Amino acid sequence: MDKEKENEQEKLKPDKDVLIVTDNKTGERGVVTGMNSIGNPIKMPVRKEYSQSFLQFDKNGNALDNFFTNFVRQCKEPTRFGFTKTTTGALERLFAGAEEAKAEIEGESINPSNYINNKNKKKMEQNQSNNAAEAQSQQAESNKHQYQPIDETKVNWADIQQKWGITRDQLEQSGDLNKMLNYGKSNLITVHPAFGGEQLETAARLSFKKNEDDSVSLVPHLIRKEANLEQEYKGHTFSEADKSALKNYGNMGRVVDLLNDRGERVPSIISIDRQTNEITDLPVRRLRIPEKIGNTELTKQEQDMLRAGLPLKNKEIELANGRKFTTTLQANVEEKGVEFVPRGYRQRNGQEQRQEGNQQTEGQAQDADGDGAQKQRRPQWTDENGNIKPIGKWKGVEFTDEQKRDYLEGKTIKLDGVPDKQGVPSTMYLKFSPEKGRPLTYANDPDKAVTQTPASESQTQVAVNNEGKTNEQTKGVKEPLQQSQTAPKDTKQKEQQDNAVKQDKPEKKKSKGMKM
């Protein structure tokens, strides 16, 4: 049934027109799917699997005229491109292998110059070079400010602590402050907003927003049960295909025009924040599409697919460390570029996400660095090339400089004072797993023999506190065992142990002997 729906979605609507565009400079040719931020047409290869993205125009409507009117107004070099108008029926016959369809595609040519007002045509040509220079200057200025971090001196930390119960030191220690100052979001953290004179407790992601008066505000991104795809979002109404893509993959899979704060329509992509279920968007002009991921190069066609929001399925990737795997690549708002789409992703509410993040099996690490908050695996633990990201602590235990270097090199590091399940400090081992794409914790050193025991100083402690086993010398002790403890540590615990021993050995009755 799903396959039938997918095939149905790929079909072109009957009795529509589409545009074939040719770049006269590069010779590249494809079907028009939209326009980018500088007015150039976005195109995809003339292939059936991309047909859902093709722009389709009503034969009796004025949408085609409106397209070319906007095109010649926005594009700096409108005469650089040649257009051919054809029908969806011709494309369907071409996809089906009909030879006569090829001649039909070569049909009606459209000259963009016809849409330029003759009175203003010379003026437009005269100003074209000036406009191009001005656009380059504006783009350079925009790029200059785009990567300028937020000025921390503009942040009112006292106000943030009062309203949300979060301090600067907390954000700095977790590594979230650096992300927020660079226009990103924190991971899920616990905040205490004040409402009606009371402080509540909830989980949220945080970001900074620059205001018109040059001040900086804190923006909380609270967890939603699910993304509301039934309401209009910035002037866009979600189709059934849009909803399905967002729920199944977290990315909508195409570029749409969204209204910005100034009421302008901007070509953008849409994703779902997988930690909060918030709908997010990003202008296409801010997408960073790499030419290479790890050791794997992306072709021009693949880059165009990603820039158009389409998924690049079953792509074999070789990372810089030599690890190979097959994945789906797609443009994502959170990444501001390309992500590895998680396998089997389905939209779930925030509570289920946090529960999943808190589950832990023996010998494995949680997907969190000790605070129980779920985090995305690839964006958190590795960069876009698959290289291990540096971390400075685990469950509150700070790393030494040597441990930081060893962790980045994929070596096992030994940590002392890590809380066990009872909250008692213990010794454990931490190592990044290339297969899992995240760090794992072990009670034993994973680099040694398979048959091992926990670190000697924590052997009894881990067995009793974590595994529920019994130690004869401490079986009567009611408190969790401490590191290196194998016997009662004080008078109170010794009494508990003696009482337990007495209960296990009932007193023998004395024999009265034989009466004479």
RODO-2510 file (C-alpha; in nm, 4 decimals, decimal comma):
residues 516
     n   res          X          Y          Z
     1     m     0,0000     0,0000     0,0000
     2     d     0,2819     0,2418     0,0877
     3     k     0,4526     0,1588    -0,2399
     4     e     0,1332     0,2343    -0,4314
     5     k     0,1042     0,5721    -0,2555
     6     e     0,4676     0,6484    -0,3342
     7     n     0,4146     0,5645    -0,7015
     8     e     0,1005     0,7772    -0,7030
     9     q     0,2939     1,0733    -0,5612
    10     e     0,5565     1,0405    -0,8356
    11     k     0,2956     1,0775    -1,1111
    12     l     0,2706     1,4166    -1,2794
    13     k    -0,0645     1,5944    -1,2728
    14     p    -0,2403     1,5720    -1,6125
    15     d    -0,2927     1,8706    -1,8430
    16     k    -0,0147     2,0820    -1,6905
    17     d     0,2829     2,2646    -1,8392
    18     v     0,6430     2,2302    -1,7187
    19     l     0,9587     2,4197    -1,8110
    20     i     1,2837     2,2759    -1,9446
    21     v     1,5712     2,5174    -1,8775
    22     t     1,9154     2,5258    -2,0368
    23     d     2,2077     2,7202    -1,8898
    24     n     2,3732     2,8748    -2,1963
    25     k     2,7018     2,9179    -2,0086
    26     t     2,7441     2,5636    -1,8774
    27     g     2,5172     2,3696    -2,1113
    28     e     2,3400     2,2082    -1,8167
    29     r     1,9763     2,1173    -1,8728
    30     g     1,6896     2,0135    -1,6473
    31     v     1,3301     2,0659    -1,5394
    32     v     1,2599     2,3833    -1,3385
    33     t     1,1733     2,3234    -0,9707
    34     g     1,1911     2,6832    -0,8465
    35     m     1,4195     2,9865    -0,8122
    36     n     1,7067     3,0415    -0,5712
    37     s     1,7787     3,3537    -0,3645
    38     i     1,9428     3,5426    -0,6551
    39     g     1,6696     3,4596    -0,9069
    40     n     1,8445     3,1797    -1,0981
    41     p     1,6248     2,8784    -1,1816
    42     i     1,6698     2,5615    -0,9770
    43     k     1,6596     2,2535    -1,1980
    44     m     1,6539     1,8766    -1,1627
    45     p     1,7376     1,6065    -1,4199
    46     v     1,4596     1,4960    -1,6546
    47     r     1,3956     1,1732    -1,4648
    48     k     1,0797     1,0225    -1,3231
    49     e     1,2053     0,9936    -0,9646
    50     y     1,2365     1,3744    -0,9448
    51     s     0,8959     1,4496    -1,1008
    52     q     0,7336     1,5358    -0,7666
    53     s     0,9599     1,8436    -0,7429
    54     f     0,8878     1,9794    -1,0938
    55     l     0,7038     2,3112    -1,1111
    56     q     0,3721     2,2552    -1,2902
    57     f     0,1601     2,5342    -1,4414
    58     d    -0,2097     2,5402    -1,5329
    59     k    -0,2529     2,5795    -1,9063
    60     n    -0,5326     2,8346    -1,8674
    61     g    -0,3876     3,0252    -1,5732
    62     n    -0,1413     3,3098    -1,5433
    63     a     0,1065     3,1311    -1,3118
    64     l     0,3548     3,0833    -1,5982
    65     d     0,3493     3,4532    -1,6826
    66     n     0,3940     3,5386    -1,3153
    67     f     0,6943     3,3060    -1,2973
    68     f     0,8724     3,4787    -1,5853
    69     t     0,7802     3,8250    -1,4583
    70     n     0,9430     3,7447    -1,1244
    71     f     1,2314     3,5709    -1,3002
    72     v     1,3370     3,8663    -1,5151
    73     r     1,2925     4,0996    -1,2163
    74     q     1,5106     3,8981    -0,9761
    75     c     1,7640     3,7296    -1,2035
    76     k     2,0787     3,9327    -1,2757
    77     e     2,1368     3,7539    -1,6102
    78     p     1,7930     3,6523    -1,7431
    79     t     1,9182     3,6035    -2,0998
    80     r     2,1718     3,3475    -1,9782
    81     f     1,8957     3,0847    -1,9632
    82     g     1,6838     2,9328    -2,2376
    83     f     1,3414     2,7836    -2,1666
    84     t     1,1220     2,5302    -2,3412
    85     k     0,7594     2,4816    -2,2404
    86     t     0,6282     2,1270    -2,2638
    87     t     0,3417     1,9258    -2,1189
    88     t     0,3309     1,6774    -1,8371
    89     g     0,1856     1,4254    -2,0807
    90     a     0,4963     1,4555    -2,2994
    91     l     0,7186     1,3869    -1,9982
    92     e     0,5089     1,0854    -1,8987
    93     r     0,5452     0,9425    -2,2499
    94     l     0,9165     1,0124    -2,2388
    95     f     0,9463     0,8298    -1,9063
    96     a     0,7525     0,5420    -2,0619
    97     g     1,0028     0,5265    -2,3479
    98     a     0,7962     0,6794    -2,6298
    99     e     1,0250     0,8153    -2,9033
   100     e     0,7709     1,0718    -3,0306
   101     a     0,7792     1,2424    -2,6879
   102     k     1,1367     1,3526    -2,7466
   103     a     1,0329     1,5720    -3,0400
   104     e     0,7467     1,7170    -2,8377
   105     i     0,9878     1,8223    -2,5626
   106     e     1,1764     2,0238    -2,8204
   107     g     0,8495     2,2178    -2,8735
   108     e     0,7686     2,5751    -2,7728
   109     s     1,0633     2,7947    -2,6786
   110     i     1,0170     3,0916    -2,4460
   111     n     1,2463     3,3926    -2,4637
   112     p     1,2786     3,5630    -2,1211
   113     s     1,3406     3,8938    -2,3003
   114     n     0,9749     3,8972    -2,4074
   115     y     0,8811     3,9574    -2,0437
   116     i     1,1076     4,2594    -2,0125
   117     n     0,9206     4,5872    -2,0676
   118     n     1,0567     4,7280    -2,3962
   119     k     1,0549     5,0805    -2,2561
   120     n     1,2765     4,9789    -1,9713
   121     k     1,4743     4,7092    -2,1498
   122     k     1,7738     4,9315    -2,2333
   123     k     1,7703     5,0798    -1,8867
   124     m     1,7711     4,7309    -1,7382
   125     e     2,0633     4,6280    -1,9535
   126     q     2,2550     4,9423    -1,8546
   127     n     2,1922     4,8803    -1,4878
   128     q     2,2583     4,5084    -1,5042
   129     s     2,6312     4,5351    -1,4380
   130     n     2,5745     4,7921    -1,1630
   131     n     2,3138     4,5698    -1,0006
   132     a     2,5476     4,2737    -1,0140
   133     a     2,8256     4,4703    -0,8485
   134     e     2,5865     4,5998    -0,5856
   135     a     2,4543     4,2502    -0,5207
   136     q     2,8074     4,1181    -0,4763
   137     s     2,8844     4,3988    -0,2335
   138     q     2,5675     4,3310    -0,0368
   139     q     2,6393     3,9585    -0,0345
   140     a     2,9935     4,0203     0,0908
   141     e     2,8587     4,2459     0,3647
   142     s     2,5980     3,9856     0,4553
   143     n     2,8614     3,7127     0,4741
   144     k     3,0759     3,9361     0,6897
   145     h     2,8021     3,9678     0,9497
   146     q     2,6600     3,6196     0,9091
   147     y     2,9418     3,4497     1,0970
   148     q     2,9963     3,7181     1,3588
   149     p     2,9170     3,5605     1,6982
   150     i     2,6567     3,7157     1,9254
   151     d     2,8079     3,9754     2,1569
   152     e     2,7922     3,8164     2,5008
   153     t     2,8127     4,1569     2,6707
   154     k     2,4601     4,2235     2,5406
   155     v     2,3197     3,9241     2,7322
   156     n     2,1370     4,0074     3,0559
   157     w     2,2390     3,7070     3,2660
   158     a     2,0680     3,8309     3,5812
   159     d     1,7365     3,8544     3,3986
   160     i     1,7811     3,5085     3,2456
   161     q     1,8578     3,3521     3,5824
   162     q     1,5543     3,5171     3,7390
   163     k     1,3138     3,4164     3,4593
   164     w     1,4492     3,0732     3,3695
   165     g     1,6654     2,9598     3,6603
   166     i     1,9701     2,9005     3,4413
   167     t     2,3172     3,0544     3,4861
   168     r     2,5980     3,1358     3,2486
   169     d     2,8334     2,8905     3,4229
   170     q     2,5896     2,6051     3,3657
   171     l     2,5731     2,6771     2,9943
   172     e     2,9491     2,7191     2,9654
   173     q     3,0296     2,3956     3,1501
   174     s     2,7902     2,1951     2,9321
   175     g     2,9345     2,3425     2,6113
   176     d     2,5972     2,4906     2,5157
   177     l     2,7042     2,8543     2,5531
   178     n     2,9402     2,8364     2,2561
   179     k     2,6638     2,6911     2,0362
   180     m     2,4178     2,9611     2,1403
   181     l     2,6638     3,2446     2,0805
   182     n     2,7092     3,1063     1,7277
   183     y     2,3350     3,1146     1,6482
   184     g     2,2719     2,7531     1,7444
   185     k     2,0605     2,5827     2,0086
   186     s     2,1596     2,4184     2,3331
   187     n     2,0837     2,0547     2,3967
   188     l     1,7825     1,9718     2,6115
   189     i     1,8418     2,1133     2,9593
   190     t     1,6274     2,1606     3,2684
   191     v     1,4981     2,5151     3,3205
   192     h     1,2854     2,6648     3,5985
   193     p     1,0559     2,9307     3,4486
   194     a     0,8709     3,1561     3,6909
   195     f     0,4936     3,1770     3,6462
   196     g     0,2547     3,3370     3,8943
   197     g     0,5187     3,3665     4,1616
   198     e     0,6091     2,9948     4,1383
   199     q     0,9044     2,8293     3,9709
   200     l     0,8212     2,5305     3,7531
   201     e     1,0547     2,2663     3,6129
   202     t     1,0624     2,1633     3,2477
   203     a     1,3041     2,0647     2,9720
   204     a     1,3831     2,2946     2,6795
   205     r     1,6448     2,3890     2,4254
   206     l     1,7706     2,7478     2,4401
   207     s     1,8947     2,9951     2,1805
   208     f     1,9770     3,3669     2,1594
   209     k     1,7986     3,6248     1,9446
   210     k     1,9376     3,9645     1,8457
   211     n     1,6792     4,2414     1,8820
   212     e     1,6449     4,5635     1,6826
   213     d     1,7812     4,7666     1,9751
   214     d     2,0997     4,5541     1,9645
   215     s     2,0054     4,3696     2,2851
   216     v     2,0008     3,9901     2,3084
   217     s     1,7051     3,7824     2,4296
   218     l     1,6867     3,4212     2,5421
   219     v     1,4465     3,2101     2,3347
   220     p     1,3231     2,8843     2,4958
   221     h     1,2252     2,5952     2,2690
   222     l     0,9907     2,3828     2,4794
   223     i     0,9063     2,0219     2,4044
   224     r     0,5853     1,9719     2,2095
   225     k     0,3855     1,6509     2,2078
   226     e     0,3987     1,6590     1,8284
   227     a     0,4549     1,9085     1,5495
   228     n     0,1361     2,0905     1,4466
   229     l     0,1285     2,0319     1,0714
   230     e    -0,2393     2,1161     1,0324
   231     q    -0,1929     2,4917     1,0687
   232     e    -0,0384     2,7221     0,8109
   233     y     0,3306     2,7857     0,8720
   234     k     0,4713     3,1204     0,7540
   235     g     0,2330     3,1276     0,4604
   236     h     0,2801     2,7602     0,3657
   237     t     0,0083     2,4943     0,3949
   238     f     0,1479     2,1438     0,4404
   239     s     0,0353     1,8903     0,1828
   240     e    -0,0162     1,5248     0,2755
   241     a     0,3201     1,4460     0,1156
   242     d     0,4829     1,7218     0,3249
   243     k     0,3325     1,5824     0,6458
   244     s     0,4395     1,2285     0,5639
   245     a     0,7978     1,3344     0,4869
   246     l     0,8315     1,5409     0,8057
   247     k     0,6903     1,2655     1,0265
   248     n     0,8947     0,9881     0,8664
   249     y     1,2270     1,1613     0,8065
   250     g     1,2260     1,4920     0,9957
   251     n     1,2836     1,6885     0,6719
   252     m     1,0142     1,8020     0,4269
   253     g     1,2251     1,7178     0,1253
   254     r     1,1606     2,0208    -0,0957
   255     v     1,2105     2,3980    -0,1139
   256     v     0,9104     2,6259    -0,0520
   257     d     0,8633     3,0031    -0,0239
   258     l     0,8125     3,1176     0,3367
   259     l     0,7215     3,4625     0,4668
   260     n     0,9966     3,6296     0,6689
   261     d     0,9571     3,9053     0,9307
   262     r     0,9458     4,1714     0,6561
   263     g     0,6655     3,9946     0,4673
   264     e     0,8994     3,8781     0,1894
   265     r     0,8782     3,5290     0,0451
   266     v     1,2087     3,3467     0,0817
   267     p     1,2950     3,0022    -0,0668
   268     s     1,3504     2,7818     0,2393
   269     i     1,3699     2,4257     0,3675
   270     i     1,1662     2,2940     0,6616
   271     s     1,2641     2,0364     0,9254
   272     i     1,1366     1,9079     1,2581
   273     d     1,3557     1,9561     1,5657
   274     r     1,3868     1,5930     1,6747
   275     q     1,4421     1,6896     2,0383
   276     t     1,1444     1,9246     2,0804
   277     n     0,9133     1,8522     1,7804
   278     e     0,9307     2,2212     1,6870
   279     i     0,8870     2,3179     1,3201
   280     t     1,2027     2,4959     1,2017
   281     d     1,3106     2,6516     0,8717
   282     l     1,6197     2,7904     0,7011
   283     p     1,6616     3,0042     0,3859
   284     v     1,8224     2,8095     0,1034
   285     r     2,0873     3,0803     0,0649
   286     r     2,2199     2,9872     0,4105
   287     l     2,2542     2,6168     0,3297
   288     r     2,6105     2,4858     0,3289
   289     i     2,6297     2,2031     0,0761
   290     p     2,9806     2,0517     0,0810
   291     e     3,1648     1,9199    -0,2204
   292     k     3,3085     1,6422    -0,0061
   293     i     3,2054     1,4436     0,3025
   294     g     3,5014     1,2692     0,4596
   295     n     3,6768     1,1026     0,1680
   296     t     3,3601     1,0911    -0,0452
   297     e     3,3083     1,3540    -0,3156
   298     l     2,9595     1,4748    -0,4092
   299     t     2,8828     1,5302    -0,7772
   300     k     2,7283     1,8552    -0,9025
   301     q     2,3998     1,6723    -0,9571
   302     e     2,4037     1,5349    -0,6014
   303     q     2,4752     1,8811    -0,4621
   304     d     2,1816     2,0223    -0,6624
   305     m     1,9557     1,7480    -0,5242
   306     l     2,0562     1,8290    -0,1681
   307     r     2,0148     2,2021    -0,2254
   308     a     1,6634     2,1330    -0,3552
   309     g     1,5861     1,9478    -0,0308
   310     l     1,5654     1,6042    -0,1922
   311     p     1,7037     1,2981    -0,0093
   312     l     2,0144     1,1342    -0,1516
   313     k     1,9405     0,7698    -0,0713
   314     n     2,1768     0,4729    -0,0393
   315     k     2,4868     0,6911    -0,0622
   316     e     2,8068     0,5109     0,0327
   317     i     3,0217     0,7321     0,2548
   318     e     3,3841     0,6863     0,3537
   319     l     3,4817     0,8990     0,6522
   320     a     3,8210     1,0557     0,7084
   321     n     3,9069     0,7694     0,9476
   322     g     3,8376     0,5117     0,6740
   323     r     3,5060     0,3833     0,8085
   324     k     3,2531     0,3088     0,5331
   325     f     2,8748     0,2871     0,5516
   326     t     2,5632     0,3481     0,3419
   327     t     2,3234     0,6202     0,4481
   328     t     2,0671     0,8771     0,3322
   329     l     2,1858     1,2373     0,3008
   330     q     1,9479     1,5324     0,3153
   331     a     1,9494     1,9054     0,3886
   332     n     1,8522     1,9744     0,7499
   333     v     1,7744     2,3005     0,9301
   334     e     1,9535     2,2031     1,2527
   335     e     2,2737     2,1266     1,0630
   336     k     2,2376     2,4303     0,8332
   337     g     2,3611     2,1824     0,5748
   338     v     2,3667     1,8086     0,5149
   339     e     2,2829     1,5418     0,7728
   340     f     2,2881     1,1622     0,7888
   341     v     1,9144     1,0917     0,8213
   342     p     1,8679     0,8592     1,1236
   343     r     1,7513     0,5134     1,0236
   344     g     1,3974     0,4224     1,1182
   345     y     1,3240     0,7738     1,2423
   346     r     0,9608     0,8375     1,3298
   347     q     0,8274     1,1482     1,4945
   348     r     0,7588     1,0811     1,8624
   349     n     0,6559     1,3004     2,1482
   350     g     0,9174     1,4498     2,3744
   351     q     0,8435     1,2166     2,6669
   352     e     0,9071     0,9049     2,4570
   353     q     1,2282     1,0588     2,3244
   354     r     1,3586     1,1259     2,6721
   355     q     1,2661     0,7777     2,7913
   356     e     1,4491     0,6236     2,4990
   357     g     1,7507     0,8399     2,5752
   358     n     1,7529     0,7169     2,9368
   359     q     1,7468     0,3466     2,8524
   360     q     2,0775     0,1725     2,9057
   361     t     2,1924    -0,1821     2,8512
   362     e     2,4833    -0,3465     3,0252
   363     g     2,8188    -0,2393     2,8856
   364     q     2,6696     0,0501     2,6846
   365     a     2,6487     0,4238     2,7419
   366     q     2,3394     0,6404     2,7478
   367     d     2,2957     0,8933     2,4662
   368     a     2,3671     1,1671     2,7185
   369     d     2,6691     1,2900     2,9099
   370     g     2,5219     1,2271     3,2494
   371     d     2,2186     1,4544     3,2681
   372     g     1,9737     1,2092     3,1114
   373     a     1,8762     1,4471     2,8312
   374     q     1,8490     1,2853     2,4908
   375     k     2,0792     1,4167     2,2195
   376     q     2,1137     1,3491     1,8521
   377     r     2,3890     1,0969     1,8017
   378     r     2,5768     1,2134     1,4965
   379     p     2,5524     1,5907     1,5524
   380     q     2,6540     1,5460     1,9159
   381     w     2,9414     1,3010     1,9078
   382     t     3,0944     1,3507     1,5578
   383     d     3,1258     1,6321     1,3085
   384     e     2,9920     1,6306     0,9512
   385     n     3,2987     1,4356     0,8366
   386     g     3,2530     1,1698     1,1029
   387     n     3,5462     1,2840     1,3149
   388     i     3,5114     1,2502     1,6919
   389     k     3,4082     1,5730     1,8607
   390     p     3,6020     1,6684     2,1759
   391     i     3,4321     1,6391     2,5146
   392     g     3,5681     1,7543     2,8482
   393     k     3,3760     1,5521     3,1056
   394     w     3,1480     1,2538     3,1633
   395     k     2,8732     1,2520     3,4266
   396     g     3,0400     1,5446     3,5984
   397     v     3,3912     1,3950     3,5991
   398     e     3,6376     1,6322     3,4315
   399     f     3,8958     1,4923     3,1860
   400     t     4,2649     1,5613     3,2085
   401     d     4,4360     1,7019     2,8981
   402     e     4,5831     1,3573     2,8317
   403     q     4,2412     1,1929     2,8577
   404     k     4,0961     1,4493     2,6145
   405     r     4,3680     1,3647     2,3609
   406     d     4,3262     0,9891     2,4106
   407     y     3,9490     1,0121     2,3661
   408     l     3,9875     1,2025     2,0354
   409     e     4,2292     0,9322     1,9167
   410     g     3,9720     0,6621     1,9945
   411     k     4,1618     0,5222     2,2927
   412     t     4,0079     0,3922     2,6145
   413     i     4,0256     0,6278     2,9106
   414     k     3,9857     0,5276     3,2750
   415     l     3,7642     0,7518     3,4860
   416     d     3,7540     0,7600     3,8652
   417     g     3,4618     0,8940     4,0656
   418     v     3,1867     0,8284     3,8087
   419     p     2,8529     0,7791     3,9915
   420     d     2,7115     0,4268     3,9683
   421     k     2,3363     0,3504     3,9671
   422     q     2,3226     0,4157     4,3403
   423     g     2,5018     0,7475     4,3001
   424     v     2,8218     0,6170     4,4594
   425     p     3,1521     0,7116     4,2901
   426     s     3,3091     0,4224     4,0994
   427     t     3,5766     0,3505     3,8417
   428     m     3,4689     0,2864     3,4810
   429     y     3,6126     0,2958     3,1299
   430     l     3,5029     0,5179     2,8402
   431     k     3,5760     0,4657     2,4718
   432     f     3,4281     0,5988     2,1452
   433     s     3,2627     0,3226     1,9394
   434     p     3,2928     0,3784     1,5598
   435     e     3,0234     0,1137     1,5015
   436     k     2,7715     0,2881     1,7299
   437     g     2,8897     0,6388     1,6460
   438     r     2,8981     0,7392     2,0153
   439     p     3,1016     0,6814     2,3344
   440     l     3,0250     0,3717     2,5439
   441     t     3,1037     0,3057     2,9102
   442     y     3,2319    -0,0235     3,0459
   443     a     3,2847    -0,1720     3,3894
   444     n     3,5921    -0,3481     3,2418
   445     d     3,8741    -0,2339     3,0199
   446     p     3,7466    -0,3155     2,6659
   447     d     4,1018    -0,3297     2,5272
   448     k     4,1914    -0,6307     2,7430
   449     a     4,0766    -0,9930     2,7325
   450     v     3,7067    -1,0666     2,6947
   451     t     3,6872    -1,2534     3,0248
   452     q     3,7508    -0,9806     3,2780
   453     t     3,6450    -0,8479     3,6094
   454     p     3,5698    -0,4847     3,6935
   455     a     3,8502    -0,2592     3,8078
   456     s     3,9864    -0,4155     4,1285
   457     e     3,9044    -0,1124     4,3396
   458     s     3,5406    -0,1260     4,2263
   459     q     3,4882    -0,5007     4,1811
   460     t     3,2811    -0,5629     4,4941
   461     q     3,1067    -0,2264     4,4721
   462     v     2,9871    -0,2780     4,1112
   463     a     2,8765    -0,6381     4,1770
   464     v     2,6654    -0,5420     4,4791
   465     n     2,5379    -0,1957     4,3802
   466     n     2,4795    -0,2502     4,0069
   467     e     2,4324    -0,6254     3,9594
   468     g     2,2439    -0,7134     4,2789
   469     k     2,4944    -0,9776     4,3890
   470     t     2,5750    -1,0620     4,7517
   471     n     2,9077    -1,0325     4,9286
   472     e     2,9225    -1,2526     5,2410
   473     q     3,1333    -0,9999     5,4325
   474     t     2,8869    -0,7133     5,3689
   475     k     2,5509    -0,8830     5,3047
   476     g     2,3975    -0,7272     5,6161
   477     v     2,5067    -0,3716     5,5294
   478     k     2,2053    -0,1677     5,4229
   479     e     2,3862     0,1299     5,2649
   480     p     2,5386     0,1145     4,9108
   481     l     2,8987    -0,0035     4,9200
   482     q     3,1736     0,2526     4,8672
   483     q     3,4656     0,2184     4,6285
   484     s     3,7174    -0,0468     4,7495
   485     q     3,4812    -0,1517     5,0307
   486     t     3,4736    -0,5265     5,1007
   487     a     3,3817    -0,5226     5,4726
   488     p     3,1754    -0,3108     5,7165
   489     k     3,3290     0,0349     5,7374
   490     d     3,2098     0,1408     6,0853
   491     t     3,0430     0,0180     6,4074
   492     k     2,6909     0,0644     6,2707
   493     q     2,7573    -0,1479     5,9626
   494     k     2,9374    -0,4109     6,1747
   495     e     2,6259    -0,4461     6,3937
   496     q     2,4122    -0,4821     6,0794
   497     q     2,6452    -0,7533     5,9515
   498     d     2,6568    -0,9403     6,2867
   499     n     2,2749    -0,9400     6,3089
   500     a     2,2513    -1,0797     5,9565
   501     v     2,4963    -1,3586     6,0447
   502     k     2,3012    -1,4474     6,3608
   503     q     1,9771    -1,4734     6,1672
   504     d     2,1415    -1,7129     5,9240
   505     k     2,2734    -1,9334     6,2167
   506     p     1,9941    -2,0145     6,4721
   507     e     2,1173    -2,0847     6,8282
   508     k     2,1616    -2,4585     6,9103
   509     k     1,9739    -2,6009     7,2142
   510     k     2,1986    -2,7331     7,4981
   511     s     2,1620    -3,1053     7,5873
   512     k     2,0402    -3,1674     7,9429
   513     g     2,2068    -3,5134     7,9638
   514     m     2,0619    -3,8371     8,1116
   515     k     1,8994    -3,8592     8,4580
   516     m     2,0455    -4,1262     8,6903
***
